[in-house]
Amino acid sequence: MLVSALLFAYSQGIFSGRKIEKMMIENLAMQYLTGQLVVSYRTINRFRVAEGMEELIRNLFIDLNLRLKMEEFVTLDCLFIDGTKIEANANKYSFVWKKARDKFSAKLQEQIQVYFQEEITPLIHQAIKLDEEETISSEQLLAFAQVLEEELENLNQNIEETPVKGKDERKNQRRKLKKVLRKVKEDFSVRAEKYESYQETFQGRNSFSKTDPDATFMRMKEDHMKNGQLKAAYNLQIATENQFVLHYDVFLNPTDTKTLLPFLETYPHDLKTVVADAGYGSEENLLRLDEKQVNHLIKYAMFDKEQKRGYK
């Protein structure tokens, strides 16, 4: 019953638990589905995030496909594929670009190398060697900070055990050690950890949104300002037959070319024919479909240009 209520509410563009509860009270179609039973929004919210819910929806979708085949509405072996970009509910100024991350990460590594050579090495007795060709991780920086803390502790102990009247150069060295320790621990390691986190989040993409890390910045068809502005979005792929949706998936990369093969791999039925537009027609995709003995009606990207007289 709750699955039916959720799917009906989603089909009406309603996603809030409180609004779904209100529908159960006011909407006649919803009352028919629920048998006039009103469920609290807390129960609705707990149900849709419960463990196994995703698998339940997937199994219901497969059962629906099989029922359509039994009723001879579809064959399940021929797919018509297309995609669309759906804007994410993310701050449009929350973007992180891979090129910018790589640039600032490289600058940070340069700063670390210079700082260690000029500021840290003269202050400590323990040898710290940095490989100029390898990236220094946040974990290594925290380990270096531990070495500096040990040096500072030893220096404090030395000052207490052997006090000197008048000016003591060791106190000046202690001030410098505290300064470089803060720099390594509160600046270098924090920035390095941030760039490492960004790198993991990219997952082969060129961008992501800070407020919705799964969303990638893409060009949308609805560009009212005609300025090519990128927006945080998802690439939704849908496969249909006889106007019934038989398969769907959401991808993080904006190009349809790279979604075709992963999309077909998750299709749970035997496949004989694929129909799609030229946006899917890369050489790799067509060759792979040939290898799998799947018939395809897909133009390759340059097909239309090659038909023109002026093409050479």
Secondary structure by P-SEA (a helix, b strand, c coil): caaaaaaaaaaaccccaaaaaaaaaccaaaaaaaccccccaaaaaaaaaccaaaaaaaaaaaaaaaaaaaaccccccccbbbbbbbbccccccccccaaaaaaaaaaaaaaaaaaaaccccccccbbbbbcccccccaaaaaaaaaaaaaaaaaaaaaaaacccccccaaaaaaaaaaaaaaaaaccaaaaaaaaaaaaaaaccccccccccccbbbbbbccccccccccccccbbbbbbccccccccccccccccccaaaaaaaaccccccbbbbccccccaaaaaaaaaacccccccccccccccccccc
